[in-house]
Amino acid sequence: MRNFLTSLFLVFFCVLANAQELPSGFTVDIKSREHVQGMAVDTVAKAFYLSFTSSFVKTDYQGNVLASVDSINGHLGAMTFDYATRKVFASLECKDDEIGRSISQHLGASEYTQADSRFYVAEIDVDRLKVRNAPVDEVMHRYLIEEACADYKTRYGCSGIDGVTIAPQIGKKNGKPCLYVAYGIYGDISRRDNDHQILLEYKLSKLNTSVDVPKHSEKYFIYTGNTTWGVQNLCYDANTECIFMASYAGRKPEFPNYTLFAVPVGQKPQKKVLKGLEDDGKHASLELLQQGLLSSVKGIRGWRYGSACTGMCSLGDGRWYVSVPEKHKKWQTATVEMLVWKGGSGESPFEK
């Protein structure tokens, strides 16, 4: 059975072997009606993977599109790449909101109702993806995220899922790799149950295409205060040994409303009663990294760096890539740039 150290070694080996070839930045050669939602880098294939809401694209280091999956009837969001299996894992929402209706109408497909709204992690076989507009079913398998479906619109302000990343199992020494899936959370300022970010943990070794509805091994709550739509992008960084959560700023005046938070994976989760969720009993709770801007709210620290919301990935050596939408009159593309981690207590933890 593989372990996380093996996977991590593969990442570092691939990065170092191709360090001189990595681009400092590029623009994706695509004209999309929808903006970029997430990204990942593959230094073995010398490729980038990006989601543009209803499409998945594979590019070279110059941003030229090599292959794609188009006409996905759903919201394809944040993503992560697993070197060990050579699969991309991405969030996929098929639901009844305005975005979902717009996608379905544009594709001429059936619209989702609240009753049949579903949330999935899409597993994409990037090595089988060789042509433009490849059939979805040839390269993609879906895992139903049953817990998020149950919580949708009823608990915690859950609007579905978005961020995904692979990280060592939280709280375990040399923890085996797990897939973490973050809730999207409505920013409703009248609610008290939507001030935590929520991560579901899945053992990566137990994910296989014979199981369509995997069971999560843990459900973690992280107190960040109000955000708009919850975690948009999730990324594990081996350099800091933290999972980073990017969100849009919240609107509750009692919170600092940061847009980037970090969660150390080495910490031991604490079972306790949480603010705003007092009637729920105890939940597994995680603390934020105590770096970034100071806050008057105990325990909440972070940065005001909104660019990571539409795509971020770490190379594990202090270098990151961030993808940002580039808008034109009738279409959109994305720019990707390399940044360097600096940490600290400023507005942004990155520098060019």
C-alpha positions as CSV (number, residue, x, y, z in Angstrom):
1,M,0.0,0.0,0.0
2,R,1.4,3.4,-0.9
3,N,2.0,6.0,1.7
4,F,2.1,9.7,1.7
5,L,5.9,9.9,1.9
6,T,6.1,8.0,-1.4
7,S,3.6,10.3,-3.1
8,L,5.5,13.3,-1.7
9,F,8.8,12.0,-2.9
10,L,7.3,11.6,-6.4
11,V,6.1,15.2,-6.3
12,F,9.5,16.6,-5.2
13,F,11.4,14.4,-7.7
14,C,9.2,15.6,-10.6
15,V,9.4,19.2,-9.6
16,L,13.2,19.2,-9.2
17,A,13.7,17.2,-12.4
18,N,11.8,19.8,-14.4
19,A,12.5,22.9,-12.3
20,Q,14.2,24.8,-15.2
21,E,11.3,24.2,-17.5
22,L,8.5,25.5,-15.3
23,P,7.0,28.7,-16.6
24,S,6.9,31.9,-14.6
25,G,3.4,32.5,-16.1
26,F,1.3,32.2,-19.2
27,T,-2.2,32.9,-20.6
28,V,-4.5,30.0,-21.4
29,D,-5.2,29.8,-25.1
30,I,-9.0,29.4,-24.8
31,K,-12.1,31.5,-25.3
32,S,-14.6,30.4,-22.7
33,R,-18.0,31.8,-21.8
34,E,-17.2,30.9,-18.1
35,H,-14.4,31.8,-15.9
36,V,-11.6,29.6,-14.5
37,Q,-12.5,27.8,-11.3
38,G,-9.5,25.7,-10.4
39,M,-6.1,24.4,-11.6
40,A,-3.3,21.8,-11.0
41,V,0.1,21.2,-12.5
42,D,1.6,17.9,-13.7
43,T,5.4,18.2,-14.0
44,V,5.7,14.6,-15.5
45,A,3.5,15.3,-18.5
46,K,4.6,19.0,-18.4
47,A,1.0,20.0,-18.4
48,F,-1.5,22.2,-16.5
49,Y,-5.1,21.2,-15.9
50,L,-7.8,23.9,-15.5
51,S,-11.6,23.9,-15.1
52,F,-13.7,26.5,-16.8
53,T,-17.0,25.7,-15.0
54,S,-18.5,23.4,-17.6
55,S,-15.2,22.3,-19.3
56,F,-11.9,20.7,-18.3
57,V,-8.8,21.6,-20.3
58,K,-5.2,20.2,-20.5
59,T,-2.6,22.7,-21.6
60,D,1.2,22.7,-22.2
61,Y,3.5,25.0,-20.3
62,Q,2.8,27.8,-22.8
63,G,-1.0,27.7,-22.2
64,N,-1.8,25.9,-25.5
65,V,-4.8,23.7,-25.1
66,L,-3.8,20.0,-25.8
67,A,-7.1,18.3,-25.0
68,S,-10.4,19.0,-23.3
69,V,-13.7,17.7,-21.9
70,D,-16.5,20.1,-22.8
71,S,-20.2,20.3,-22.3
72,I,-20.2,19.1,-18.7
73,N,-23.7,19.6,-17.3
74,G,-22.6,20.9,-13.9
75,H,-20.2,23.2,-12.1
76,L,-16.6,21.8,-12.3
77,G,-14.6,23.7,-9.6
78,A,-11.4,23.4,-7.7
79,M,-9.0,20.4,-8.4
80,T,-6.0,18.5,-7.2
81,F,-3.6,16.1,-9.0
82,D,-2.5,12.8,-7.6
83,Y,0.9,11.8,-9.1
84,A,0.6,8.2,-7.7
85,T,-2.5,7.4,-9.7
86,R,-2.2,10.1,-12.3
87,K,-5.7,11.3,-11.7
88,V,-7.2,14.7,-11.3
89,F,-9.8,15.0,-8.6
90,A,-12.2,17.9,-9.0
91,S,-15.4,19.1,-7.4
92,L,-18.6,18.8,-9.5
93,E,-21.9,20.4,-8.5
94,C,-25.1,19.4,-10.4
95,K,-27.7,21.6,-8.7
96,D,-30.7,23.9,-9.1
97,D,-29.1,27.3,-8.5
98,E,-28.7,30.1,-11.0
99,I,-25.3,28.9,-12.2
100,G,-26.6,25.3,-12.7
101,R,-29.6,26.5,-14.7
102,S,-27.4,28.7,-16.9
103,I,-25.1,25.8,-17.7
104,S,-28.0,23.5,-18.5
105,Q,-29.7,26.0,-20.7
106,H,-26.6,26.8,-22.6
107,L,-26.0,23.1,-23.3
108,G,-29.6,22.4,-24.1
109,A,-29.6,19.9,-21.3
110,S,-32.2,19.1,-18.6
111,E,-32.1,21.4,-15.6
112,Y,-31.6,20.1,-12.1
113,T,-34.3,20.4,-9.4
114,Q,-33.6,20.7,-5.7
115,A,-34.7,17.1,-5.3
116,D,-32.2,15.8,-7.8
117,S,-29.3,18.2,-7.0
118,R,-26.1,16.2,-6.4
119,F,-22.5,16.8,-5.5
120,Y,-19.6,14.7,-6.7
121,V,-15.9,14.5,-6.8
122,A,-14.9,13.9,-10.4
123,E,-11.9,11.6,-11.0
124,I,-10.4,12.4,-14.4
125,D,-7.9,10.1,-16.1
126,V,-5.6,12.7,-17.7
127,D,-3.5,10.2,-19.6
128,R,-6.6,9.0,-21.5
129,L,-7.5,12.6,-22.4
130,K,-5.8,13.1,-25.8
131,V,-8.3,15.1,-27.9
132,R,-10.4,18.2,-27.8
133,N,-14.0,17.8,-26.8
134,A,-13.5,14.2,-25.5
135,P,-16.6,12.3,-24.3
136,V,-17.1,12.8,-20.6
137,D,-17.8,9.2,-19.7
138,E,-14.5,8.1,-21.4
139,V,-12.3,9.9,-19.0
140,M,-14.4,10.8,-15.9
141,H,-15.7,8.8,-12.9
142,R,-18.0,10.4,-10.3
143,Y,-18.0,9.8,-6.6
144,L,-21.2,11.0,-4.9
145,I,-20.5,13.1,-1.8
146,E,-23.5,11.9,0.1
147,E,-22.9,13.9,3.3
148,A,-22.9,17.2,1.4
149,C,-26.1,16.2,-0.4
150,A,-27.8,15.5,3.0
151,D,-26.7,18.9,4.4
152,Y,-27.6,20.9,1.3
153,K,-29.7,23.9,2.2
154,T,-30.6,22.5,5.6
155,R,-27.5,22.5,7.8
156,Y,-24.5,24.8,8.2
157,G,-25.5,27.0,5.3
158,C,-24.3,24.2,2.9
159,S,-24.5,25.2,-0.7
160,G,-22.6,22.1,-2.0
161,I,-18.9,21.5,-2.3
162,D,-16.0,23.3,-4.1
163,G,-12.4,22.9,-2.7
164,V,-10.5,19.6,-3.0
165,T,-7.0,18.6,-2.1
166,I,-4.8,15.7,-1.2
167,A,-2.9,15.9,2.1
168,P,-1.6,13.6,4.9
169,Q,-4.3,12.4,7.3
170,I,-4.8,15.2,9.8
171,G,-3.4,14.6,13.3
172,K,-1.5,11.5,12.3
173,K,2.3,11.1,12.2
174,N,3.3,10.2,8.7
175,G,-0.4,10.1,7.9
176,K,-1.5,8.3,4.8
177,P,-2.8,10.4,1.9
178,C,-6.4,11.5,2.2
179,L,-8.7,13.5,-0.1
180,Y,-10.2,16.5,1.6
181,V,-13.4,18.0,0.2
182,A,-14.6,21.5,1.4
183,Y,-18.2,22.6,1.6
184,G,-19.4,25.7,-0.2
185,I,-21.3,27.7,2.4
186,Y,-23.9,30.4,1.9
187,G,-22.9,33.8,3.3
188,D,-26.4,34.5,4.7
189,I,-25.7,37.1,7.5
190,S,-28.9,36.2,9.3
191,R,-27.7,32.6,10.1
192,R,-25.5,31.6,13.1
193,D,-24.6,28.1,11.8
194,N,-22.5,29.2,8.8
195,D,-19.4,30.6,10.4
196,H,-17.3,27.4,10.2
197,Q,-15.6,25.9,7.1
198,I,-16.3,22.2,6.8
199,L,-13.9,19.5,5.5
200,L,-14.8,15.9,4.7
201,E,-11.9,13.4,4.9
202,Y,-11.7,10.4,2.6
203,K,-9.0,7.7,2.7
204,L,-7.4,7.9,-0.7
205,S,-6.5,4.2,-0.7
206,K,-10.2,3.4,-0.4
207,L,-11.3,5.4,-3.4
208,N,-11.8,3.2,-6.4
209,T,-14.2,3.2,-9.3
210,S,-16.1,0.2,-8.0
211,V,-17.4,2.4,-5.2
212,D,-19.6,5.2,-6.4
213,V,-20.6,6.4,-2.9
214,P,-17.5,6.5,-0.6
215,K,-17.8,7.0,3.1
216,H,-16.0,9.8,4.7
217,S,-13.7,9.0,7.7
218,E,-14.1,12.4,9.4
219,K,-15.9,15.7,9.2
220,Y,-13.9,18.7,10.5
221,F,-15.1,22.2,11.4
222,I,-12.8,25.2,11.2
223,Y,-13.9,28.6,12.7
224,T,-13.2,31.3,10.2
225,G,-16.2,33.6,10.6
226,N,-18.5,34.4,7.7
227,T,-17.5,33.9,4.1
228,T,-19.3,34.2,0.8
229,W,-19.8,30.7,-0.8
230,G,-17.3,29.1,1.6
231,V,-14.1,27.5,0.4
232,Q,-13.6,28.1,-3.3
233,N,-10.1,26.5,-3.6
234,L,-8.3,24.1,-1.3
235,C,-4.6,23.3,-1.4
236,Y,-2.1,21.3,0.7
237,D,1.4,22.9,0.9
238,A,4.2,20.5,2.0
239,N,6.5,23.5,2.6
240,T,4.3,24.8,5.5
241,E,2.5,21.5,6.2
242,C,-0.8,23.3,6.0
243,I,-4.0,23.1,4.0
244,F,-4.9,26.5,2.6
245,M,-8.5,27.6,2.1
246,A,-9.3,30.4,-0.3
247,S,-12.7,32.1,-0.1
248,Y,-14.6,35.3,-1.0
249,A,-14.9,37.8,1.8
250,G,-17.9,37.5,4.2
251,R,-20.2,40.3,5.2
252,K,-20.8,39.9,8.9
253,P,-19.3,43.0,10.6
254,E,-18.3,41.2,13.7
255,F,-15.7,39.2,11.8
256,P,-12.5,40.3,10.0
257,N,-13.7,38.6,6.7
258,Y,-10.4,37.4,5.5
259,T,-10.2,35.5,2.2
260,L,-7.3,33.1,2.8
261,F,-6.8,30.8,5.8
262,A,-4.3,28.0,6.6
263,V,-4.9,24.9,8.7
264,P,-1.9,22.9,10.0
265,V,-2.3,19.2,9.3
266,G,-0.2,18.1,12.2
267,Q,-2.6,19.2,14.9
268,K,-4.8,16.9,16.9
269,P,-8.5,17.6,16.3
270,Q,-10.5,18.6,19.3
271,K,-14.1,17.4,20.0
272,K,-16.1,20.3,21.3
273,V,-19.3,22.3,21.2
274,L,-19.0,25.1,18.6
275,K,-20.2,28.6,18.4
276,G,-23.5,28.9,16.5
277,L,-23.8,25.1,16.6
278,E,-24.6,24.7,20.3
279,D,-27.6,22.4,19.7
280,D,-25.5,20.0,17.6
281,G,-23.4,18.5,20.3
282,K,-19.7,18.1,19.8
283,H,-17.9,18.3,16.5
284,A,-14.3,17.6,15.5
285,S,-12.7,21.0,15.4
286,L,-9.4,22.3,13.8
287,E,-7.5,25.5,14.6
288,L,-6.2,28.0,12.1
289,L,-2.5,28.6,11.6
290,Q,-1.7,31.6,13.8
291,Q,0.0,33.6,11.1
292,G,-1.4,36.5,9.0
293,L,-3.4,39.5,10.0
294,L,-4.4,39.8,13.6
295,S,-8.1,39.8,14.5
296,S,-10.2,40.9,17.4
297,V,-12.0,37.5,17.2
298,K,-10.1,34.9,19.1
299,G,-8.5,32.2,17.0
300,I,-9.2,33.8,13.6
301,R,-6.2,34.8,11.5
302,G,-5.7,34.9,7.8
303,W,-4.9,37.1,4.8
304,R,-6.8,39.3,2.4
305,Y,-5.7,37.6,-0.8
306,G,-8.7,37.0,-3.0
307,S,-6.9,35.9,-6.2
308,A,-6.5,32.3,-5.0
309,C,-10.2,31.8,-5.2
310,T,-10.2,30.8,-8.8
311,G,-7.2,28.4,-8.7
312,M,-4.1,27.7,-6.7
313,C,-1.6,24.9,-6.4
314,S,1.6,24.4,-4.5
315,L,4.8,22.9,-5.8
316,G,5.8,22.1,-2.2
317,D,9.1,24.0,-2.3
318,G,7.8,27.5,-1.5
319,R,6.6,28.1,-5.1
320,W,2.9,28.3,-6.0
321,Y,0.8,28.8,-9.1
322,V,-2.3,30.9,-9.0
323,S,-4.8,31.2,-11.9
324,V,-6.9,34.4,-12.3
325,P,-9.8,35.1,-14.7
326,E,-9.0,37.4,-17.6
327,K,-12.2,39.0,-18.9
328,H,-13.0,40.2,-22.4
329,K,-16.2,41.5,-23.8
330,K,-17.8,38.3,-24.9
331,W,-15.4,35.6,-23.5
332,Q,-13.0,34.8,-20.8
333,T,-9.6,33.1,-20.4
334,A,-7.1,32.9,-17.5
335,T,-3.7,34.0,-16.6
336,V,-1.4,31.7,-14.6
337,E,1.5,33.1,-12.6
338,M,4.1,31.7,-10.3
339,L,4.3,33.2,-6.8
340,V,6.7,32.6,-3.9
341,W,5.5,32.0,-0.3
342,K,6.7,34.6,2.2
343,G,4.2,34.1,5.0
344,G,4.2,36.9,7.6
345,S,1.5,39.2,8.8
346,G,0.8,41.3,5.7
347,E,-2.3,41.4,3.5
348,S,-0.8,38.7,1.2
349,P,1.5,35.8,2.1
350,F,2.9,35.7,-1.5
351,E,5.3,37.7,-3.6
352,K,6.2,37.5,-7.2
